[in-house]
Amino acid sequence: MCVGGGVYQVNPTQTSQHGASLVLQAQYESSLLDMGRLVFAYQWSRANFGAAALNRNSYNKDIRSAVWLAKRCDELLRKRSTRSDSL
């Protein structure tokens, strides 16, 4: 928003950028949930958190990455549940 003469004016460029960032955020959240669905359904049972591995950022190799993924998916699902409950 821009202030002009004491009146708030909406800048069309900022509005479209904000709308685009909301779309990007929604797409990111959907893709994260989709990845989580695949991880939890297929790979989770194959995870070996205690084994030595070069790729410590992988969700099935490092407990911290696995916890982050589970926590983030839980937050997104709760957020969507709250949003759909209010409709």
DSSP file (Angstrom, degrees, kcal/mol; ACC not computed):
  #  RESIDUE AA STRUCTURE BP1 BP2  ACC     N-H-->O    O-->H-N    N-H-->O    O-->H-N    TCO  KAPPA ALPHA  PHI   PSI    X-CA   Y-CA   Z-CA
    1    1 A M              0   0    0      0, 0.0     2,-0.4     0, 0.0     9,-0.2   0.000 360.0 360.0 360.0 147.2    0.0    0.0    0.0
    2    2 A C  E     -A    9   0A   0      7,-3.1     7,-3.2     2,-0.0     2,-0.6  -0.920 360.0-136.6-116.3 142.6    1.1    3.5   -0.7
    3    3 A V  E     +A    8   0A   0     -2,-0.4     2,-0.4     5,-0.2     5,-0.2  -0.882  27.4 173.5 -99.3 123.1    0.2    6.5    1.4
    4    4 A G  E >   -A    7   0A   0      3,-2.7     3,-1.4    -2,-0.6    -2,-0.0  -0.938  69.8 -21.2-133.0 111.1   -0.7    9.5   -0.7
    5    5 A G  T 3  S-     0   0    0     -2,-0.4     3,-0.1     1,-0.3    -1,-0.1   0.836 124.2 -54.4  62.5  33.8   -2.0   12.7    0.9
    6    6 A G  T 3  S+     0   0    0      1,-0.2     2,-0.4     0, 0.0    -1,-0.3   0.490 118.2 109.2  81.2   1.4   -3.1   10.8    4.1
    7    7 A V  E <  S-A    4   0A   0     -3,-1.4    -3,-2.7     2,-0.0     2,-0.4  -0.927  70.4-124.6-114.1 135.5   -5.1    8.3    2.0
    8    8 A Y  E     -A    3   0A   0     -2,-0.4     2,-0.4    -5,-0.2    -5,-0.2  -0.642  29.5-171.4 -79.2 129.6   -4.1    4.7    1.6
    9    9 A Q  E     -A    2   0A   0     -7,-3.2    -7,-3.1    -2,-0.4     2,-0.5  -0.963  19.9-128.6-122.5 140.2   -3.9    3.7   -2.1
   10   10 A V        -     0   0    0     -2,-0.4     3,-0.1    -9,-0.2    -7,-0.0  -0.759  16.1-140.5 -90.0 127.1   -3.5    0.2   -3.3
   11   11 A N     >  -     0   0    0     -2,-0.5     4,-2.0     1,-0.1     3,-0.3  -0.778   7.4-145.5 -85.0 120.7   -0.7   -0.2   -5.8
   12   12 A P  H  > S+     0   0    0      0, 0.0     4,-2.3     0, 0.0     5,-0.2   0.834  98.3  55.6 -58.1 -34.1   -1.9   -2.7   -8.6
   13   13 A T  H  > S+     0   0    0      1,-0.2     4,-2.1     2,-0.2     5,-0.2   0.925 108.6  46.6 -64.9 -44.1    1.7   -4.1   -8.9
   14   14 A Q  H  > S+     0   0    0     -3,-0.3     4,-2.4     1,-0.2    -1,-0.2   0.881 111.2  53.0 -65.3 -37.5    1.9   -5.0   -5.2
   15   15 A T  H  X S+     0   0    0     -4,-2.0     4,-2.3     2,-0.2    -2,-0.2   0.927 110.9  45.1 -64.1 -46.0   -1.6   -6.5   -5.3
   16   16 A S  H  X S+     0   0    0     -4,-2.3     4,-2.2     2,-0.2    -1,-0.2   0.871 113.5  50.5 -68.7 -35.3   -0.8   -8.8   -8.2
   17   17 A Q  H  X S+     0   0    0     -4,-2.1     4,-2.3     2,-0.2    -2,-0.2   0.901 110.8  49.1 -66.4 -40.3    2.6   -9.8   -6.6
   18   18 A H  H  X S+     0   0    0     -4,-2.4     4,-1.9     2,-0.2    -2,-0.2   0.909 111.5  49.3 -65.2 -41.8    0.8  -10.6   -3.4
   19   19 A G  H  X S+     0   0    0     -4,-2.3     4,-1.9     1,-0.2    -2,-0.2   0.896 111.1  49.9 -62.9 -40.3   -1.8  -12.7   -5.2
   20   20 A A  H  X S+     0   0    0     -4,-2.2     4,-2.6     1,-0.2    -2,-0.2   0.886 109.3  51.0 -66.7 -38.7    1.0  -14.5   -7.0
   21   21 A S  H  X S+     0   0    0     -4,-2.3     4,-2.4     2,-0.2    -1,-0.2   0.855 108.2  52.7 -68.9 -32.3    2.9  -15.2   -3.8
   22   22 A L  H  X S+     0   0    0     -4,-1.9     4,-2.2     2,-0.2    -1,-0.2   0.899 110.6  47.6 -66.2 -39.8   -0.3  -16.6   -2.2
   23   23 A V  H  X S+     0   0    0     -4,-1.9     4,-2.4     2,-0.2    -2,-0.2   0.927 112.3  49.2 -65.3 -45.2   -0.8  -18.9   -5.2
   24   24 A L  H  X S+     0   0    0     -4,-2.6     4,-2.5     1,-0.2    -2,-0.2   0.910 111.1  49.9 -60.7 -42.9    2.9  -20.0   -5.0
   25   25 A Q  H  X S+     0   0    0     -4,-2.4     4,-2.5     1,-0.2    -1,-0.2   0.910 110.7  49.5 -63.0 -42.6    2.5  -20.7   -1.2
   26   26 A A  H  X S+     0   0    0     -4,-2.2     4,-2.2     2,-0.2    -1,-0.2   0.893 111.8  48.6 -64.1 -39.9   -0.6  -22.7   -1.8
   27   27 A Q  H  X S+     0   0    0     -4,-2.4     4,-2.5     2,-0.2    -2,-0.2   0.904 111.0  50.7 -66.6 -41.0    1.1  -24.8   -4.5
   28   28 A Y  H  X S+     0   0    0     -4,-2.5     4,-2.4     2,-0.2    -2,-0.2   0.931 111.3  48.2 -60.7 -46.2    4.2  -25.3   -2.2
   29   29 A E  H  X S+     0   0    0     -4,-2.5     4,-2.2     1,-0.2    -2,-0.2   0.903 112.0  49.1 -63.5 -41.6    1.9  -26.5    0.6
   30   30 A S  H  X S+     0   0    0     -4,-2.2     4,-2.2     1,-0.2    -1,-0.2   0.903 112.1  48.4 -64.2 -41.5    0.0  -28.9   -1.6
   31   31 A S  H  X S+     0   0    0     -4,-2.5     4,-2.6     2,-0.2    -2,-0.2   0.878 110.1  51.9 -68.4 -36.1    3.2  -30.3   -3.0
   32   32 A L  H  X S+     0   0    0     -4,-2.4     4,-2.6     2,-0.2    -2,-0.2   0.916 111.2  47.2 -65.0 -42.7    4.7  -30.8    0.5
   33   33 A L  H  X S+     0   0    0     -4,-2.2     4,-2.3     2,-0.2    -2,-0.2   0.886 111.7  51.3 -64.8 -38.2    1.5  -32.7    1.6
   34   34 A D  H  X S+     0   0    0     -4,-2.2     4,-1.8     2,-0.2    -2,-0.2   0.922 111.4  46.8 -65.3 -43.6    1.7  -34.8   -1.6
   35   35 A M  H  X S+     0   0    0     -4,-2.6     4,-2.7     1,-0.2    -2,-0.2   0.915 111.3  52.5 -62.8 -42.5    5.3  -35.7   -0.9
   36   36 A G  H  X S+     0   0    0     -4,-2.6     4,-3.1     1,-0.2     5,-0.3   0.890 105.6  54.8 -60.1 -39.8    4.4  -36.4    2.7
   37   37 A R  H  X S+     0   0    0     -4,-2.3     4,-2.0     1,-0.2    -1,-0.2   0.922 111.7  43.9 -59.7 -44.8    1.7  -38.8    1.5
   38   38 A L  H  X>S+     0   0    0     -4,-1.8     4,-2.5     2,-0.2     5,-0.9   0.910 114.9  48.8 -67.1 -42.5    4.1  -40.7   -0.6
   39   39 A V  I  <>S+     0   0    0     -4,-2.7     5,-2.5     1,-0.2     4,-0.4   0.947 115.0  43.4 -62.6 -49.4    6.8  -40.8    2.1
   40   40 A F  I  <5S+     0   0    0     -4,-3.1    -1,-0.2     1,-0.2     5,-0.2   0.861 119.3  43.4 -68.1 -34.8    4.4  -41.9    4.8
   41   41 A A  I  <5S+     0   0    0     -4,-2.0    -1,-0.2    -5,-0.3    -2,-0.2   0.865 132.4  10.9 -79.3 -36.2    2.7  -44.5    2.7
   42   42 A Y  I  <5S+     0   0    0     -4,-2.5     4,-0.2    -5,-0.2    -3,-0.2   0.846 129.9  33.4-112.5 -50.7    5.7  -46.1    0.9
   43   43 A Q  I >><S+     0   0    0     -5,-0.9     3,-1.3    -4,-0.4     4,-0.6   0.737  95.5  79.1 -87.9 -23.6    9.1  -45.1    2.3
   44   44 A W  G >4<S+     0   0    0     -5,-2.5     3,-1.2     1,-0.3    -1,-0.2   0.880  93.3  51.1 -57.8 -41.4    8.4  -44.7    6.0
   45   45 A S  G 34 S+     0   0    0      1,-0.3    -1,-0.3    -5,-0.2    -2,-0.1   0.726 110.2  51.6 -69.0 -19.7    8.5  -48.4    6.7
   46   46 A R  G <4 S+     0   0    0     -3,-1.3    -1,-0.3    -4,-0.2    -2,-0.2   0.456  82.4 123.1 -93.5  -2.4   11.8  -48.7    4.9
   47   47 A A    <<  -     0   0    0     -3,-1.2     2,-0.4    -4,-0.6    14,-0.1  -0.313  40.4-170.3 -64.9 140.6   13.5  -45.9    6.9
   48   48 A N    >   +     0   0    0     12,-1.6     3,-0.8     1,-0.1    -1,-0.1  -0.767  10.0 172.7-132.2  86.3   16.7  -46.7    8.7
   49   49 A F  T 3  S+     0   0    0     -2,-0.4    14,-0.3     1,-0.2    -1,-0.1   0.717  74.6  55.2 -71.2 -21.6   17.5  -43.8   10.9
   50   50 A G  T 3  S+     0   0    0     12,-0.1    -1,-0.2     2,-0.1     2,-0.1   0.656  84.9  98.6 -87.5 -15.4   20.4  -45.5   12.7
   51   51 A A  S <  S-     0   0    0     -3,-0.8     2,-0.2     1,-0.1    -3,-0.1  -0.436  81.9-107.9 -77.0 145.2   22.4  -46.4    9.7
   52   52 A A        +     0   0    0     -2,-0.1     2,-0.3     2,-0.0    -1,-0.1  -0.502  47.7 173.1 -68.4 137.0   25.4  -44.3    8.6
   53   53 A A        -     0   0    0     -2,-0.2     3,-0.1     1,-0.1     8,-0.0  -0.996  40.1-140.0-147.8 148.9   24.5  -42.4    5.4
   54   54 A L  S    S+     0   0    0     -2,-0.3     2,-1.2     1,-0.2    -1,-0.1   0.867  96.9  63.2 -74.7 -36.8   26.1  -39.7    3.2
   55   55 A N    >   +     0   0    0      1,-0.2     3,-0.9     2,-0.1    -1,-0.2  -0.704  58.1 167.1 -93.1  89.2   22.8  -37.9    2.6
   56   56 A R  T 3   +     0   0    0     -2,-1.2     9,-0.3     1,-0.2    -1,-0.2   0.484  69.1  67.8 -82.0  -2.3   21.8  -36.8    6.1
   57   57 A N  T 3  S+     0   0    0     -3,-0.1    -1,-0.2     7,-0.1     2,-0.2   0.514  74.7 109.4 -92.1  -5.9   19.1  -34.4    4.7
   58   58 A S  S X> S-     0   0    0     -3,-0.9     4,-1.9     1,-0.1     3,-1.6  -0.475  73.4-131.0 -74.8 140.4   17.0  -37.3    3.4
   59   59 A Y  T 34 S+     0   0    0      1,-0.3    -1,-0.1     6,-0.2     7,-0.1   0.746 107.4  46.1 -63.1 -24.7   13.7  -37.9    5.2
   60   60 A N  T 34 S+     0   0    0      1,-0.1   -12,-1.6     5,-0.1    -1,-0.3   0.297 115.6  44.8-102.9  10.7   14.5  -41.6    5.5
   61   61 A K  T <4 S+     0   0    0     -3,-1.6     2,-0.5     1,-0.3    -2,-0.2   0.620 109.5  47.9-119.7 -26.0   18.1  -41.3    6.7
   62   62 A D     X  -     0   0    0     -4,-1.9     4,-2.1     1,-0.1     3,-0.3  -0.974  63.4-149.0-126.8 125.8   18.0  -38.5    9.3
   63   63 A I  H  > S+     0   0    0     -2,-0.5     4,-2.6   -14,-0.3     5,-0.2   0.835  99.0  57.7 -62.2 -33.7   15.5  -38.4   12.2
   64   64 A R  H  > S+     0   0    0      2,-0.2     4,-2.2     1,-0.2    -1,-0.2   0.906 107.9  46.3 -65.3 -40.3   15.6  -34.6   12.2
   65   65 A S  H  > S+     0   0    0     -3,-0.3     4,-2.4    -9,-0.3    -2,-0.2   0.894 112.9  50.4 -66.6 -39.5   14.5  -34.4    8.6
   66   66 A A  H  X S+     0   0    0     -4,-2.1     4,-2.4    -8,-0.3    -2,-0.2   0.908 111.1  48.0 -65.0 -42.0   11.8  -37.0    9.2
   67   67 A V  H  X S+     0   0    0     -4,-2.6     4,-2.8     2,-0.2     5,-0.2   0.907 110.6  52.1 -65.4 -41.5   10.5  -35.1   12.3
   68   68 A W  H  X S+     0   0    0     -4,-2.2     4,-2.8     2,-0.2     5,-0.2   0.935 111.1  47.1 -59.5 -46.4   10.5  -31.8   10.3
   69   69 A L  H  X S+     0   0    0     -4,-2.4     4,-2.5     1,-0.2     5,-0.2   0.928 114.3  46.1 -62.8 -45.7    8.4  -33.4    7.5
   70   70 A A  H  X S+     0   0    0     -4,-2.4     4,-2.2     2,-0.2    -1,-0.2   0.921 115.1  47.1 -62.9 -43.9    5.9  -35.0    9.9
   71   71 A K  H  X S+     0   0    0     -4,-2.8     4,-2.4     2,-0.2    -2,-0.2   0.920 113.1  48.0 -64.9 -44.4    5.6  -31.8   11.9
   72   72 A R  H  X S+     0   0    0     -4,-2.8     4,-2.4    -5,-0.2    -2,-0.2   0.910 112.1  48.8 -65.5 -42.4    5.1  -29.6    8.8
   73   73 A C  H  X S+     0   0    0     -4,-2.5     4,-2.6    -5,-0.2     5,-0.2   0.906 110.9  51.5 -63.3 -40.5    2.5  -31.9    7.2
   74   74 A D  H  X S+     0   0    0     -4,-2.2     4,-2.4    -5,-0.2    -2,-0.2   0.924 109.9  49.2 -61.1 -44.4    0.7  -32.0   10.5
   75   75 A E  H  X S+     0   0    0     -4,-2.4     4,-2.4     1,-0.2    -2,-0.2   0.921 112.8  47.2 -60.8 -44.8    0.7  -28.2   10.7
   76   76 A L  H  X S+     0   0    0     -4,-2.4     4,-2.5     2,-0.2    -2,-0.2   0.902 112.2  49.1 -66.3 -40.7   -0.6  -27.9    7.1
   77   77 A L  H  X S+     0   0    0     -4,-2.6     4,-2.3     2,-0.2    -1,-0.2   0.900 112.3  48.3 -66.1 -39.7   -3.3  -30.5    7.6
   78   78 A R  H  X S+     0   0    0     -4,-2.4     4,-2.5    -5,-0.2    -2,-0.2   0.904 111.3  51.0 -64.9 -40.7   -4.5  -28.7   10.8
   79   79 A K  H  X S+     0   0    0     -4,-2.4     4,-2.1     1,-0.2    -2,-0.2   0.923 113.2  44.7 -62.0 -45.1   -4.5  -25.4    9.0
   80   80 A R  H  X S+     0   0    0     -4,-2.5     4,-2.4     2,-0.2    -1,-0.2   0.857 111.7  53.3 -68.6 -34.8   -6.6  -26.8    6.1
   81   81 A S  H  X S+     0   0    0     -4,-2.3     4,-2.0     2,-0.2    -2,-0.2   0.920 110.4  46.8 -65.2 -43.6   -8.9  -28.6    8.6
   82   82 A T  H  X S+     0   0    0     -4,-2.5     4,-1.2     1,-0.2    -2,-0.2   0.898 112.7  50.3 -63.9 -41.3   -9.5  -25.3   10.5
   83   83 A R  H  < S+     0   0    0     -4,-2.1     4,-0.3     1,-0.2     3,-0.2   0.904 112.6  45.4 -65.2 -42.4  -10.1  -23.5    7.2
   84   84 A S  H >< S+     0   0    0     -4,-2.4     3,-0.8     1,-0.2    -1,-0.2   0.803 107.6  58.8 -74.1 -27.9  -12.6  -26.1    5.9
   85   85 A D  H 3< S+     0   0    0     -4,-2.0    -1,-0.2     1,-0.2    -2,-0.2   0.822 102.8  53.9 -66.6 -30.4  -14.4  -26.2    9.3
   86   86 A S  T 3<        0   0    0     -4,-1.2    -1,-0.2     1,-0.2    -2,-0.2   0.548 360.0 360.0 -83.1  -5.9  -15.2  -22.5    9.0
   87   87 A L    <         0   0    0     -3,-0.8    -1,-0.2    -4,-0.3    -2,-0.1   0.484 360.0 360.0 -79.6 360.0  -16.8  -22.8    5.5
